[in-house]
Amino acid sequence: PVIVDSVKMLNTVVTTAFSQRRKTLRNSLKKLITETDIIALDINPTLRAETISLQDFAKLSQYIKQHPPEETL
């Protein structure tokens, strides 16, 4: 099981990552998290959303929840 503080944030990250076909995490999540931060979470930013695990999505959502982007859409 995967435990997250915010299911809403997890949903946002997953929806954003899958919203544009064939985009890498670096490109699809760039408004939420930097490439450097993705790498710091030990996730390859050149991967596509369909290739990472639920645990990786949980790590991304936890990080973004704790470090929200400066500009929100």
TORVEX-341886 format. One record per residue: residue in three letters; x, y, z of N, C-alpha, C in turn. Coordinates in steps of 0.1 Angstrom, whole numbers, padded with zeros to 4 digits, always signed. Layout:
residues N
ALAXYZXYZXYZ ...
***
This chain:
residues 73
PRO+0008-0012+0000+0000+0000+0000+0009+0013+0000 VAL+0003+0023-0006+0010+0036-0007+0003+0045+0002 ILE+0010+0052+0010+0004+0062+0019+0008+0076+0016 VAL-0001+0085+0014+0002+0099+0011-0006+0108+0020 ASP+0000+0120+0023-0007+0130+0031-0020+0136+0024 SER-0019+0137+0011-0029+0143+0003-0033+0135-0010 VAL-0044+0129-0009-0049+0122-0021-0051+0132-0032 LYS-0056+0143-0029-0059+0154-0039-0046+0157-0046 MET-0035+0159-0039-0022+0162-0046-0017+0151-0054 LEU-0019+0139-0050-0015+0127-0058-0023+0127-0070 ASN-0036+0129-0070-0045+0130-0081-0040+0141-0091 THR-0036+0152-0086-0032+0163-0094-0019+0159-0102 VAL-0010+0153-0095+0003+0149-0101+0001+0139-0112 VAL-0007+0128-0108-0010+0118-0118-0017+0123-0130 THR-0027+0131-0128-0035+0137-0139-0026+0146-0148 THR-0018+0154-0142-0009+0163-0149+0002+0155-0157 ALA+0007+0145-0151+0017+0136-0157+0012+0129-0170 PHE-0001+0125-0169-0007+0117-0180-0015+0126-0190 SER-0015+0139-0187-0024+0148-0195-0020+0150-0210 GLN-0007+0149-0212-0002+0150-0226+0006+0138-0230 ARG+0001+0131-0240+0008+0119-0244+0022+0121-0248 ARG+0030+0111-0245+0044+0110-0249+0053+0121-0243 LYS+0049+0128-0233+0057+0138-0227+0065+0131-0215 THR+0077+0136-0213+0085+0131-0202+0080+0137-0189 LEU+0084+0131-0178+0080+0138-0165+0086+0152-0164 ARG+0098+0154-0169+0104+0167-0169+0095+0177-0175 ASN+0090+0174-0187+0081+0183-0194+0067+0184-0189 SER+0061+0173-0185+0047+0173-0181+0045+0179-0167 LEU+0055+0178-0158+0054+0183-0145+0062+0196-0142 LYS+0067+0202-0153+0076+0214-0151+0069+0226-0143 LYS+0056+0227-0143+0050+0237-0136+0048+0234-0121 LEU+0050+0221-0118+0049+0217-0104+0062+0214-0097 ILE+0072+0210-0104+0085+0205-0098+0096+0207-0108 THR+0108+0210-0103+0119+0212-0112+0126+0198-0116 GLU+0133+0198-0126+0140+0186-0130+0150+0182-0119 THR+0157+0192-0114+0166+0189-0103+0160+0182-0091 ASP+0148+0187-0088+0141+0181-0076+0136+0166-0080 ILE+0132+0164-0092+0128+0151-0096+0140+0141-0095 ILE+0152+0146-0099+0164+0138-0098+0167+0135-0083 ALA+0166+0145-0075+0168+0144-0060+0159+0133-0054 LEU+0148+0131-0060+0139+0121-0054+0142+0107-0060 ASP+0153+0106-0067+0158+0094-0073+0148+0088-0084 ILE+0143+0098-0092+0134+0094-0103+0140+0100-0115 ASN+0140+0093-0126+0146+0097-0138+0136+0106-0145 PRO+0139+0119-0147+0130+0129-0153+0127+0126-0168 THR+0135+0118-0174+0133+0115-0189+0123+0104-0191 LEU+0118+0098-0180+0108+0087-0181+0094+0093-0184 ARG+0086+0085-0190+0072+0089-0192+0063+0084-0180 ALA+0052+0090-0178+0043+0087-0167+0040+0072-0166 GLU+0037+0066-0177+0033+0052-0177+0044+0042-0173 THR+0056+0047-0171+0067+0038-0168+0071+0039-0153 ILE+0066+0048-0145+0070+0049-0131+0060+0043-0122 SER+0064+0040-0110+0056+0032-0101+0046+0042-0093 LEU+0037+0036-0087+0028+0043-0078+0036+0050-0066 GLN+0046+0043-0062+0055+0048-0051+0062+0060-0056 ASP+0066+0061-0068+0073+0073-0074+0063+0084-0075 PHE+0051+0081-0079+0040+0092-0079+0038+0097-0065 ALA+0038+0088-0055+0036+0092-0041+0047+0101-0037 LYS+0060+0098-0040+0071+0106-0037+0070+0120-0043 LEU+0066+0120-0055+0065+0133-0062+0054+0141-0055 SER+0043+0135-0053+0031+0143-0047+0035+0148-0033 GLN+0042+0140-0025+0046+0144-0011+0055+0156-0012 TYR+0065+0155-0021+0075+0166-0023+0067+0179-0027 ILE+0059+0178-0037+0052+0190-0042+0043+0196-0031 LYS+0036+0187-0023+0028+0192-0012+0036+0200-0002 GLN+0048+0195+0001+0057+0202+0010+0064+0214+0004 HIS+0066+0214-0009+0073+0225-0016+0064+0229-0028 PRO+0053+0236-0025+0044+0240-0036+0051+0250-0046 PRO+0047+0249-0058+0053+0258-0068+0049+0272-0065 GLU+0058+0282-0068+0056+0296-0065+0044+0301-0072 GLU+0042+0297-0084+0030+0302-0091+0020+0290-0093 THR+0008+0292-0090-0002+0282-0092-0011+0286-0104 LEU-0016+0276-0111-0024+0279-0123-0038+0281-0119 
***
